[in-house]
Amino acid sequence: MATKLFVGNLPHSVTDQTLGDFVTRAGFQIASAVVVRDRATGAPRGFGFVELAQGEDGERAIAGLNGQMLSGRTLTVNEARPKRDDQVRLPDGGRGRDNSSRRWEYF
C-alpha cells in the first residue's frame, strides 16, 4: 500500500508538477502530487498531498522532507490522516446558510 503525505506551508506559486518534482529530486518515487486549491477562487490553499510509490518508506520520506525549504518556505511534512466521517461539507462552503434562509416577503 502506498503512503500518502501531507505537505504544509507550501508557497502559493507551487503547482502539482513543482511539488512532484521537488519530492522526486529529494530521492523519492511518487505516484501522485496534488496542491489543494480553493473551490471558489482556484487559488492554492498552501498545502498538498503526495502519494509515494509502492514500496517507498513513508517515515524515511517524512524525515527527509520535513523542514526542507521550497521557494523560501520551510515545509511541514507528515503522514496524511484519513478524512473523518463526521466532517460534513455544507453546500454553501461551510457558512451555515442555505436557500431556506431567504428573507420573507410580505404582501
Biopython code that builds the backbone (N, CA, C, O; Angstrom):
import numpy as np
from Bio.PDB.StructureBuilder import StructureBuilder

atoms = [
    (1, "MET", "N", (0.839, -1.180, 0.000)),
    (1, "MET", "CA", (0.000, 0.000, 0.000)),
    (1, "MET", "C", (0.884, 1.243, 0.000)),
    (1, "MET", "O", (1.869, 1.303, 0.736)),
    (2, "ALA", "N", (0.543, 2.224, -0.811)),
    (2, "ALA", "CA", (1.318, 3.455, -0.909)),
    (2, "ALA", "C", (1.039, 4.356, 0.289)),
    (2, "ALA", "O", (-0.049, 4.317, 0.863)),
    (3, "THR", "N", (2.016, 5.156, 0.657)),
    (3, "THR", "CA", (1.897, 6.090, 1.764)),
    (3, "THR", "C", (1.536, 7.458, 1.228)),
    (3, "THR", "O", (2.105, 7.912, 0.235)),
    (4, "LYS", "N", (0.585, 8.121, 1.886)),
    (4, "LYS", "CA", (0.180, 9.461, 1.482)),
    (4, "LYS", "C", (0.707, 10.449, 2.521)),
    (4, "LYS", "O", (0.512, 10.273, 3.723)),
    (5, "LEU", "N", (1.379, 11.493, 2.029)),
    (5, "LEU", "CA", (1.970, 12.501, 2.900)),
    (5, "LEU", "C", (1.236, 13.823, 2.780)),
    (5, "LEU", "O", (0.804, 14.210, 1.695)),
    (6, "PHE", "N", (1.098, 14.513, 3.904)),
    (6, "PHE", "CA", (0.598, 15.878, 3.936)),
    (6, "PHE", "C", (1.807, 16.798, 3.843)),
    (6, "PHE", "O", (2.785, 16.603, 4.565)),
    (7, "VAL", "N", (1.759, 17.792, 2.971)),
    (7, "VAL", "CA", (2.839, 18.759, 2.832)),
    (7, "VAL", "C", (2.238, 20.139, 3.067)),
    (7, "VAL", "O", (1.426, 20.616, 2.273)),
    (8, "GLY", "N", (2.644, 20.777, 4.163)),
    (8, "GLY", "CA", (2.098, 22.078, 4.524)),
    (8, "GLY", "C", (3.100, 23.202, 4.365)),
    (8, "GLY", "O", (4.296, 22.968, 4.194)),
    (9, "ASN", "N", (2.594, 24.430, 4.424)),
    (9, "ASN", "CA", (3.359, 25.665, 4.293)),
    (9, "ASN", "C", (3.938, 25.821, 2.886)),
    (9, "ASN", "O", (5.042, 26.339, 2.715)),
    (10, "LEU", "N", (3.188, 25.372, 1.890)),
    (10, "LEU", "CA", (3.625, 25.499, 0.506)),
    (10, "LEU", "C", (3.491, 26.946, 0.038)),
    (10, "LEU", "O", (2.522, 27.623, 0.383)),
    (11, "PRO", "N", (4.454, 27.421, -0.742)),
    (11, "PRO", "CA", (4.303, 28.743, -1.361)),
    (11, "PRO", "C", (3.130, 28.701, -2.347)),
    (11, "PRO", "O", (2.845, 27.655, -2.931)),
    (12, "HIS", "N", (2.467, 29.815, -2.526)),
    (12, "HIS", "CA", (1.301, 29.841, -3.415)),
    (12, "HIS", "C", (1.673, 29.710, -4.882)),
    (12, "HIS", "O", (0.797, 29.532, -5.728)),
    (13, "SER", "N", (2.956, 29.794, -5.196)),
    (13, "SER", "CA", (3.402, 29.640, -6.582)),
    (13, "SER", "C", (3.603, 28.176, -6.974)),
    (13, "SER", "O", (3.829, 27.877, -8.146)),
    (14, "VAL", "N", (3.522, 27.266, -6.007)),
    (14, "VAL", "CA", (3.786, 25.843, -6.264)),
    (14, "VAL", "C", (2.599, 25.202, -6.987)),
    (14, "VAL", "O", (1.441, 25.426, -6.636)),
    (15, "THR", "N", (2.917, 24.406, -8.000)),
    (15, "THR", "CA", (1.902, 23.650, -8.743)),
    (15, "THR", "C", (2.050, 22.164, -8.406)),
    (15, "THR", "O", (2.983, 21.768, -7.708)),
    (16, "ASP", "N", (1.128, 21.357, -8.906)),
    (16, "ASP", "CA", (1.220, 19.907, -8.726)),
    (16, "ASP", "C", (2.557, 19.398, -9.257)),
    (16, "ASP", "O", (3.234, 18.598, -8.611)),
    (17, "GLN", "N", (2.922, 19.875, -10.436)),
    (17, "GLN", "CA", (4.169, 19.441, -11.072)),
    (17, "GLN", "C", (5.386, 19.852, -10.246)),
    (17, "GLN", "O", (6.310, 19.059, -10.065)),
    (18, "THR", "N", (5.389, 21.089, -9.746)),
    (18, "THR", "CA", (6.508, 21.578, -8.940)),
    (18, "THR", "C", (6.670, 20.743, -7.676)),
    (18, "THR", "O", (7.787, 20.376, -7.312)),
    (19, "LEU", "N", (5.565, 20.444, -7.010)),
    (19, "LEU", "CA", (5.603, 19.642, -5.793)),
    (19, "LEU", "C", (6.120, 18.243, -6.087)),
    (19, "LEU", "O", (6.977, 17.730, -5.367)),
    (20, "GLY", "N", (5.606, 17.630, -7.133)),
    (20, "GLY", "CA", (6.060, 16.295, -7.506)),
    (20, "GLY", "C", (7.539, 16.258, -7.850)),
    (20, "GLY", "O", (8.256, 15.341, -7.451)),
    (21, "ASP", "N", (7.993, 17.266, -8.597)),
    (21, "ASP", "CA", (9.414, 17.343, -8.969)),
    (21, "ASP", "C", (10.299, 17.524, -7.735)),
    (21, "ASP", "O", (11.378, 16.938, -7.653)),
    (22, "PHE", "N", (9.845, 18.331, -6.783)),
    (22, "PHE", "CA", (10.610, 18.571, -5.561)),
    (22, "PHE", "C", (10.822, 17.267, -4.793)),
    (22, "PHE", "O", (11.936, 16.977, -4.358)),
    (23, "VAL", "N", (9.764, 16.486, -4.628)),
    (23, "VAL", "CA", (9.849, 15.224, -3.887)),
    (23, "VAL", "C", (10.700, 14.212, -4.652)),
    (23, "VAL", "O", (11.474, 13.466, -4.052)),
    (24, "THR", "N", (10.557, 14.191, -5.958)),
    (24, "THR", "CA", (11.356, 13.271, -6.780)),
    (24, "THR", "C", (12.842, 13.626, -6.703)),
    (24, "THR", "O", (13.682, 12.734, -6.583)),
    (25, "ARG", "N", (13.176, 14.922, -6.772)),
    (25, "ARG", "CA", (14.572, 15.351, -6.663)),
    (25, "ARG", "C", (15.165, 15.022, -5.298)),
    (25, "ARG", "O", (16.379, 14.864, -5.167)),
    (26, "ALA", "N", (14.311, 14.918, -4.281)),
    (26, "ALA", "CA", (14.770, 14.555, -2.941)),
    (26, "ALA", "C", (15.063, 13.059, -2.844)),
    (26, "ALA", "O", (15.556, 12.585, -1.821)),
    (27, "GLY", "N", (14.758, 12.317, -3.909)),
    (27, "GLY", "CA", (15.105, 10.905, -3.947)),
    (27, "GLY", "C", (13.973, 9.933, -3.708)),
    (27, "GLY", "O", (14.216, 8.762, -3.418)),
    (28, "PHE", "N", (12.733, 10.396, -3.826)),
    (28, "PHE", "CA", (11.581, 9.537, -3.569)),
    (28, "PHE", "C", (10.749, 9.383, -4.832)),
    (28, "PHE", "O", (10.551, 10.337, -5.584)),
    (29, "GLN", "N", (10.265, 8.168, -5.050)),
    (29, "GLN", "CA", (9.381, 7.917, -6.179)),
    (29, "GLN", "C", (7.957, 8.221, -5.742)),
    (29, "GLN", "O", (7.539, 7.845, -4.647)),
    (30, "ILE", "N", (7.216, 8.904, -6.605)),
    (30, "ILE", "CA", (5.848, 9.269, -6.248)),
    (30, "ILE", "C", (4.853, 8.679, -7.222)),
    (30, "ILE", "O", (5.172, 8.416, -8.381)),
    (31, "ALA", "N", (3.637, 8.474, -6.729)),
    (31, "ALA", "CA", (2.524, 8.050, -7.571)),
    (31, "ALA", "C", (1.715, 9.269, -8.002)),
    (31, "ALA", "O", (1.195, 9.312, -9.117)),
    (32, "SER", "N", (1.608, 10.269, -7.106)),
    (32, "SER", "CA", (0.869, 11.487, -7.439)),
    (32, "SER", "C", (1.264, 12.611, -6.493)),
    (32, "SER", "O", (1.771, 12.373, -5.397)),
    (33, "ALA", "N", (1.022, 13.841, -6.937)),
    (33, "ALA", "CA", (1.239, 15.036, -6.118)),
    (33, "ALA", "C", (0.138, 16.027, -6.460)),
    (33, "ALA", "O", (-0.095, 16.333, -7.629)),
    (34, "VAL", "N", (-0.538, 16.528, -5.427)),
    (34, "VAL", "CA", (-1.669, 17.432, -5.641)),
    (34, "VAL", "C", (-1.562, 18.603, -4.669)),
    (34, "VAL", "O", (-1.425, 18.410, -3.461)),
    (35, "VAL", "N", (-1.627, 19.815, -5.208)),
    (35, "VAL", "CA", (-1.721, 21.023, -4.394)),
    (35, "VAL", "C", (-3.205, 21.331, -4.256)),
    (35, "VAL", "O", (-3.907, 21.442, -5.261)),
    (36, "VAL", "N", (-3.692, 21.470, -3.029)),
    (36, "VAL", "CA", (-5.113, 21.710, -2.779)),
    (36, "VAL", "C", (-5.433, 23.170, -3.097)),
    (36, "VAL", "O", (-4.700, 24.083, -2.714)),
    (37, "ARG", "N", (-6.542, 23.365, -3.805)),
    (37, "ARG", "CA", (-6.957, 24.699, -4.225)),
    (37, "ARG", "C", (-8.345, 25.025, -3.680)),
    (37, "ARG", "O", (-9.160, 24.135, -3.437)),
    (38, "ASP", "N", (-8.591, 26.305, -3.497)),
    (38, "ASP", "CA", (-9.891, 26.791, -3.060)),
    (38, "ASP", "C", (-10.901, 26.525, -4.167)),
    (38, "ASP", "O", (-10.631, 26.812, -5.333)),
    (39, "ARG", "N", (-12.043, 25.987, -3.819)),
    (39, "ARG", "CA", (-13.045, 25.646, -4.831)),
    (39, "ARG", "C", (-13.619, 26.883, -5.515)),
    (39, "ARG", "O", (-13.899, 26.857, -6.713)),
    (40, "ALA", "N", (-13.791, 27.947, -4.770)),
    (40, "ALA", "CA", (-14.420, 29.142, -5.331)),
    (40, "ALA", "C", (-13.468, 29.951, -6.196)),
    (40, "ALA", "O", (-13.846, 30.402, -7.277)),
    (41, "THR", "N", (-12.236, 30.139, -5.732)),
    (41, "THR", "CA", (-11.304, 31.027, -6.429)),
    (41, "THR", "C", (-10.258, 30.292, -7.255)),
    (41, "THR", "O", (-9.687, 30.866, -8.183)),
    (42, "GLY", "N", (-10.003, 29.036, -6.930)),
    (42, "GLY", "CA", (-8.952, 28.284, -7.614)),
    (42, "GLY", "C", (-7.561, 28.592, -7.101)),
    (42, "GLY", "O", (-6.579, 28.053, -7.612)),
    (43, "ALA", "N", (-7.461, 29.448, -6.103)),
    (43, "ALA", "CA", (-6.161, 29.813, -5.539)),
    (43, "ALA", "C", (-5.630, 28.684, -4.663)),
    (43, "ALA", "O", (-6.411, 28.028, -3.973)),
    (44, "PRO", "N", (-4.316, 28.441, -4.675)),
    (44, "PRO", "CA", (-3.740, 27.401, -3.812)),
    (44, "PRO", "C", (-3.986, 27.733, -2.337)),
    (44, "PRO", "O", (-3.958, 28.898, -1.938)),
    (45, "ARG", "N", (-4.227, 26.696, -1.541)),
    (45, "ARG", "CA", (-4.522, 26.886, -0.122)),
    (45, "ARG", "C", (-3.295, 26.738, 0.766)),
    (45, "ARG", "O", (-3.398, 26.868, 1.986)),
    (46, "GLY", "N", (-2.124, 26.466, 0.169)),
    (46, "GLY", "CA", (-0.893, 26.411, 0.952)),
    (46, "GLY", "C", (-0.535, 25.026, 1.473)),
    (46, "GLY", "O", (0.378, 24.886, 2.286)),
    (47, "PHE", "N", (-1.244, 24.009, 1.014)),
    (47, "PHE", "CA", (-0.883, 22.645, 1.406)),
    (47, "PHE", "C", (-1.247, 21.697, 0.270)),
    (47, "PHE", "O", (-1.975, 22.050, -0.658)),
    (48, "GLY", "N", (-0.722, 20.494, 0.375)),
    (48, "GLY", "CA", (-0.999, 19.496, -0.645)),
    (48, "GLY", "C", (-0.716, 18.102, -0.140)),
    (48, "GLY", "O", (-0.387, 17.904, 1.029)),
    (49, "PHE", "N", (-0.845, 17.142, -1.027)),
    (49, "PHE", "CA", (-0.638, 15.744, -0.685)),
    (49, "PHE", "C", (0.232, 15.079, -1.727)),
    (49, "PHE", "O", (0.093, 15.327, -2.924)),
    (50, "VAL", "N", (1.130, 14.230, -1.257)),
    (50, "VAL", "CA", (1.992, 13.448, -2.145)),
    (50, "VAL", "C", (1.790, 11.989, -1.790)),
    (50, "VAL", "O", (1.928, 11.591, -0.633)),
    (51, "GLU", "N", (1.463, 11.196, -2.801)),
    (51, "GLU", "CA", (1.340, 9.762, -2.596)),
    (51, "GLU", "C", (2.624, 9.127, -3.098)),
    (51, "GLU", "O", (2.974, 9.238, -4.273)),
    (52, "LEU", "N", (3.314, 8.463, -2.193)),
    (52, "LEU", "CA", (4.567, 7.808, -2.550)),
    (52, "LEU", "C", (4.282, 6.539, -3.340)),
    (52, "LEU", "O", (3.246, 5.897, -3.166)),
    (53, "ALA", "N", (5.215, 6.195, -4.205)),
    (53, "ALA", "CA", (5.072, 4.971, -4.987)),
    (53, "ALA", "C", (5.124, 3.768, -4.057)),
    (53, "ALA", "O", (5.685, 3.827, -2.963)),
    (54, "GLN", "N", (4.539, 2.701, -4.509)),
    (54, "GLN", "CA", (4.516, 1.465, -3.722)),
    (54, "GLN", "C", (5.935, 1.077, -3.320)),
    (54, "GLN", "O", (6.845, 1.094, -4.149)),
    (55, "GLY", "N", (6.118, 0.735, -2.078)),
    (55, "GLY", "CA", (7.419, 0.295, -1.596)),
    (55, "GLY", "C", (8.260, 1.401, -0.984)),
    (55, "GLY", "O", (9.250, 1.116, -0.309)),
    (56, "GLU", "N", (7.890, 2.663, -1.205)),
    (56, "GLU", "CA", (8.650, 3.753, -0.608)),
    (56, "GLU", "C", (8.374, 3.804, 0.895)),
    (56, "GLU", "O", (7.265, 3.515, 1.344)),
    (57, "ASP", "N", (9.387, 4.171, 1.654)),
    (57, "ASP", "CA", (9.282, 4.250, 3.103)),
    (57, "ASP", "C", (8.775, 5.630, 3.507)),
    (57, "ASP", "O", (9.471, 6.630, 3.331)),
    (58, "GLY", "N", (7.559, 5.679, 4.049)),
    (58, "GLY", "CA", (6.950, 6.943, 4.453)),
    (58, "GLY", "C", (7.713, 7.653, 5.547)),
    (58, "GLY", "O", (7.873, 8.873, 5.501)),
    (59, "GLU", "N", (8.189, 6.902, 6.538)),
    (59, "GLU", "CA", (8.928, 7.526, 7.643)),
    (59, "GLU", "C", (10.237, 8.132, 7.150)),
    (59, "GLU", "O", (10.637, 9.204, 7.604)),
    (60, "ARG", "N", (10.897, 7.457, 6.233)),
    (60, "ARG", "CA", (12.141, 7.980, 5.677)),
    (60, "ARG", "C", (11.861, 9.242, 4.852)),
    (60, "ARG", "O", (12.640, 10.195, 4.889)),
    (61, "ALA", "N", (10.756, 9.246, 4.113)),
    (61, "ALA", "CA", (10.377, 10.414, 3.323)),
    (61, "ALA", "C", (10.030, 11.598, 4.225)),
    (61, "ALA", "O", (10.425, 12.729, 3.942)),
    (62, "ILE", "N", (9.304, 11.347, 5.293)),
    (62, "ILE", "CA", (8.956, 12.418, 6.224)),
    (62, "ILE", "C", (10.216, 13.001, 6.832)),
    (62, "ILE", "O", (10.368, 14.221, 6.893)),
    (63, "ALA", "N", (11.121, 12.144, 7.282)),
    (63, "ALA", "CA", (12.372, 12.615, 7.881)),
    (63, "ALA", "C", (13.209, 13.401, 6.879)),
    (63, "ALA", "O", (13.879, 14.366, 7.248)),
    (64, "GLY", "N", (13.173, 12.991, 5.614)),
    (64, "GLY", "CA", (13.972, 13.657, 4.601)),
    (64, "GLY", "C", (13.381, 14.945, 4.072)),
    (64, "GLY", "O", (14.115, 15.814, 3.602)),
    (65, "LEU", "N", (12.058, 15.086, 4.141)),
    (65, "LEU", "CA", (11.400, 16.263, 3.563)),
    (65, "LEU", "C", (10.967, 17.306, 4.588)),
    (65, "LEU", "O", (10.949, 18.499, 4.282)),
    (66, "ASN", "N", (10.622, 16.879, 5.793)),
    (66, "ASN", "CA", (10.148, 17.815, 6.808)),
    (66, "ASN", "C", (11.246, 18.820, 7.147)),
    (66, "ASN", "O", (12.370, 18.433, 7.466)),
    (67, "GLY", "N", (10.923, 20.095, 7.077)),
    (67, "GLY", "CA", (11.889, 21.146, 7.382)),
    (67, "GLY", "C", (12.690, 21.617, 6.184)),
    (67, "GLY", "O", (13.467, 22.565, 6.302)),
    (68, "GLN", "N", (12.520, 20.975, 5.021)),
    (68, "GLN", "CA", (13.216, 21.403, 3.812)),
    (68, "GLN", "C", (12.610, 22.713, 3.306)),
    (68, "GLN", "O", (11.447, 23.019, 3.569)),
    (69, "MET", "N", (13.417, 23.471, 2.579)),
    (69, "MET", "CA", (12.973, 24.750, 2.029)),
    (69, "MET", "C", (12.499, 24.556, 0.584)),
    (69, "MET", "O", (13.135, 23.851, -0.199)),
    (70, "LEU", "N", (11.381, 25.188, 0.249)),
    (70, "LEU", "CA", (10.876, 25.214, -1.114)),
    (70, "LEU", "C", (10.420, 26.639, -1.400)),
    (70, "LEU", "O", (9.473, 27.128, -0.785)),
    (71, "SER", "N", (11.087, 27.296, -2.325)),
    (71, "SER", "CA", (10.778, 28.685, -2.693)),
    (71, "SER", "C", (10.721, 29.598, -1.476)),
    (71, "SER", "O", (9.830, 30.439, -1.359)),
    (72, "GLY", "N", (11.683, 29.425, -0.571)),
    (72, "GLY", "CA", (11.791, 30.295, 0.592)),
    (72, "GLY", "C", (10.888, 29.957, 1.761)),
    (72, "GLY", "O", (10.827, 30.722, 2.723)),
    (73, "ARG", "N", (10.190, 28.844, 1.711)),
    (73, "ARG", "CA", (9.292, 28.446, 2.807)),
    (73, "ARG", "C", (9.729, 27.104, 3.368)),
    (73, "ARG", "O", (10.103, 26.203, 2.618)),
    (74, "THR", "N", (9.680, 26.974, 4.679)),
    (74, "THR", "CA", (10.034, 25.728, 5.352)),
    (74, "THR", "C", (8.814, 24.819, 5.360)),
    (74, "THR", "O", (7.767, 25.179, 5.898)),
    (75, "LEU", "N", (8.950, 23.644, 4.764)),
    (75, "LEU", "CA", (7.828, 22.720, 4.634)),
    (75, "LEU", "C", (7.581, 21.933, 5.913)),
    (75, "LEU", "O", (8.503, 21.605, 6.661)),
    (76, "THR", "N", (6.314, 21.644, 6.136)),
    (76, "THR", "CA", (5.890, 20.736, 7.194)),
    (76, "THR", "C", (5.363, 19.489, 6.510)),
    (76, "THR", "O", (4.409, 19.552, 5.735)),
    (77, "VAL", "N", (5.988, 18.350, 6.799)),
    (77, "VAL", "CA", (5.601, 17.097, 6.143)),
    (77, "VAL", "C", (5.316, 16.054, 7.206)),
    (77, "VAL", "O", (6.132, 15.826, 8.100)),
    (78, "ASN", "N", (4.160, 15.425, 7.105)),
    (78, "ASN", "CA", (3.825, 14.302, 7.979)),
    (78, "ASN", "C", (2.861, 13.382, 7.253)),
    (78, "ASN", "O", (2.413, 13.678, 6.145)),
    (79, "GLU", "N", (2.549, 12.270, 7.886)),
    (79, "GLU", "CA", (1.646, 11.315, 7.260)),
    (79, "GLU", "C", (0.245, 11.907, 7.213)),
    (79, "GLU", "O", (-0.244, 12.456, 8.201)),
    (80, "ALA", "N", (-0.390, 11.791, 6.064)),
    (80, "ALA", "CA", (-1.746, 12.319, 5.902)),
    (80, "ALA", "C", (-2.706, 11.481, 6.724)),
    (80, "ALA", "O", (-2.594, 10.257, 6.788)),
    (81, "ARG", "N", (-3.643, 12.160, 7.345)),
    (81, "ARG", "CA", (-4.682, 11.473, 8.108)),
    (81, "ARG", "C", (-5.897, 11.281, 7.213)),
    (81, "ARG", "O", (-6.207, 12.149, 6.397)),
    (82, "PRO", "N", (-6.586, 10.159, 7.356)),
    (82, "PRO", "CA", (-7.790, 9.956, 6.539)),
    (82, "PRO", "C", (-8.880, 10.952, 6.935)),
    (82, "PRO", "O", (-8.939, 11.404, 8.078)),
    (83, "LYS", "N", (-9.742, 11.285, 5.966)),
    (83, "LYS", "CA", (-10.862, 12.170, 6.259)),
    (83, "LYS", "C", (-11.758, 11.524, 7.303)),
    (83, "LYS", "O", (-12.029, 10.324, 7.258)),
    (84, "ARG", "N", (-12.208, 12.336, 8.235)),
    (84, "ARG", "CA", (-13.114, 11.821, 9.264)),
    (84, "ARG", "C", (-14.524, 11.758, 8.709)),
    (84, "ARG", "O", (-14.918, 12.575, 7.876)),
    (85, "ASP", "N", (-15.278, 10.775, 9.184)),
    (85, "ASP", "CA", (-16.659, 10.625, 8.740)),
    (85, "ASP", "C", (-17.549, 11.746, 9.256)),
    (85, "ASP", "O", (-18.574, 12.049, 8.644)),
    (86, "ASP", "N", (-17.176, 12.369, 10.372)),
    (86, "ASP", "CA", (-18.027, 13.398, 10.955)),
    (86, "ASP", "C", (-17.818, 14.770, 10.320)),
    (86, "ASP", "O", (-18.463, 15.737, 10.725)),
    (87, "GLN", "N", (-16.940, 14.872, 9.344)),
    (87, "GLN", "CA", (-16.758, 16.134, 8.646)),
    (87, "GLN", "C", (-17.822, 16.258, 7.572)),
    (87, "GLN", "O", (-17.761, 15.587, 6.542)),
    (88, "VAL", "N", (-18.775, 17.102, 7.814)),
    (88, "VAL", "CA", (-19.867, 17.301, 6.880)),
    (88, "VAL", "C", (-19.591, 18.580, 6.106)),
    (88, "VAL", "O", (-19.325, 19.626, 6.697)),
    (89, "ARG", "N", (-19.652, 18.495, 4.807)),
    (89, "ARG", "CA", (-19.421, 19.676, 3.976)),
    (89, "ARG", "C", (-20.773, 20.291, 3.646)),
    (89, "ARG", "O", (-21.640, 19.646, 3.057)),
    (90, "LEU", "N", (-20.935, 21.539, 4.034)),
    (90, "LEU", "CA", (-22.163, 22.245, 3.738)),
    (90, "LEU", "C", (-22.135, 22.733, 2.292)),
    (90, "LEU", "O", (-21.069, 23.066, 1.774)),
    (91, "PRO", "N", (-23.287, 22.779, 1.639)),
    (91, "PRO", "CA", (-23.314, 23.175, 0.231)),
    (91, "PRO", "C", (-22.874, 24.607, -0.021)),
    (91, "PRO", "O", (-22.486, 24.940, -1.140)),
    (92, "ASP", "N", (-22.926, 25.454, 0.981)),
    (92, "ASP", "CA", (-22.541, 26.856, 0.801)),
    (92, "ASP", "C", (-21.100, 27.115, 1.222)),
    (92, "ASP", "O", (-20.721, 28.267, 1.429)),
    (93, "GLY", "N", (-20.297, 26.074, 1.352)),
    (93, "GLY", "CA", (-18.898, 26.251, 1.708)),
    (93, "GLY", "C", (-18.665, 26.354, 3.202)),
    (93, "GLY", "O", (-17.597, 26.806, 3.617)),
    (94, "GLY", "N", (-19.619, 25.955, 4.024)),
    (94, "GLY", "CA", (-19.413, 25.922, 5.463)),
    (94, "GLY", "C", (-19.851, 27.168, 6.191)),
    (94, "GLY", "O", (-19.507, 27.347, 7.359)),
    (95, "ARG", "N", (-20.596, 28.028, 5.542)),
    (95, "ARG", "CA", (-21.002, 29.265, 6.204)),
    (95, "ARG", "C", (-22.298, 29.107, 7.000)),
    (95, "ARG", "O", (-22.723, 30.040, 7.682)),
    (96, "GLY", "N", (-22.918, 27.950, 6.919)),
    (96, "GLY", "CA", (-24.109, 27.693, 7.715)),
    (96, "GLY", "C", (-25.379, 28.297, 7.139)),
    (96, "GLY", "O", (-26.399, 28.362, 7.824)),
    (97, "ARG", "N", (-25.329, 28.738, 5.895)),
    (97, "ARG", "CA", (-26.519, 29.310, 5.263)),
    (97, "ARG", "C", (-26.923, 28.423, 4.094)),
    (97, "ARG", "O", (-26.087, 27.755, 3.485)),
    (98, "ASP", "N", (-28.172, 28.426, 3.801)),
    (98, "ASP", "CA", (-28.639, 27.716, 2.620)),
    (98, "ASP", "C", (-29.792, 28.497, 2.010)),
    (98, "ASP", "O", (-30.087, 29.609, 2.449)),
    (99, "ASN", "N", (-30.427, 27.947, 1.034)),
    (99, "ASN", "CA", (-31.507, 28.663, 0.352)),
    (99, "ASN", "C", (-32.724, 28.885, 1.222)),
    (99, "ASN", "O", (-33.557, 29.727, 0.885)),
    (100, "SER", "N", (-32.868, 28.169, 2.330)),
    (100, "SER", "CA", (-34.035, 28.334, 3.189)),
    (100, "SER", "C", (-33.922, 29.581, 4.054)),
    (100, "SER", "O", (-34.878, 29.918, 4.753)),
    (101, "SER", "N", (-32.793, 30.277, 4.032)),
    (101, "SER", "CA", (-32.631, 31.466, 4.870)),
    (101, "SER", "C", (-32.932, 32.753, 4.099)),
    (101, "SER", "O", (-32.430, 33.821, 4.450)),
    (102, "ARG", "N", (-33.732, 32.654, 3.075)),
    (102, "ARG", "CA", (-34.115, 33.840, 2.310)),
    (102, "ARG", "C", (-34.985, 34.756, 3.162)),
    (102, "ARG", "O", (-35.646, 34.322, 4.106)),
    (103, "ARG", "N", (-34.965, 36.030, 2.800)),
    (103, "ARG", "CA", (-35.821, 36.970, 3.523)),
    (103, "ARG", "C", (-37.285, 36.690, 3.199)),
    (103, "ARG", "O", (-37.629, 36.277, 2.092)),
    (104, "TRP", "N", (-38.118, 36.920, 4.174)),
    (104, "TRP", "CA", (-39.539, 36.739, 3.972)),
    (104, "TRP", "C", (-40.063, 37.920, 3.171)),
    (104, "TRP", "O", (-39.659, 39.061, 3.397)),
    (105, "GLU", "N", (-40.943, 37.649, 2.257)),
    (105, "GLU", "CA", (-41.572, 38.710, 1.504)),
    (105, "GLU", "C", (-43.013, 38.854, 1.997)),
    (105, "GLU", "O", (-43.765, 37.883, 2.081)),
    (106, "TYR", "N", (-43.362, 40.082, 2.315)),
    (106, "TYR", "CA", (-44.722, 40.353, 2.820)),
    (106, "TYR", "C", (-45.535, 40.995, 1.710)),
    (106, "TYR", "O", (-45.057, 41.887, 1.009)),
    (107, "PHE", "N", (-46.763, 40.534, 1.557)),
    (107, "PHE", "CA", (-47.629, 41.062, 0.506)),
    (107, "PHE", "C", (-48.604, 42.071, 1.067)),
    (107, "PHE", "O", (-49.416, 42.624, 0.325)),
]
sb = StructureBuilder()
sb.init_structure("model")
sb.init_model(0)
sb.init_chain("A")
sb.init_seg("    ")
for serial, (resi, resn, name, xyz) in enumerate(atoms, 1):
    if name == "N":
        sb.init_residue(resn, " ", resi, " ")
    sb.init_atom(name, np.array(xyz, "f"), 0.0, 1.0, " ", f" {name:<3s}", serial, name[0])
structure = sb.get_structure()
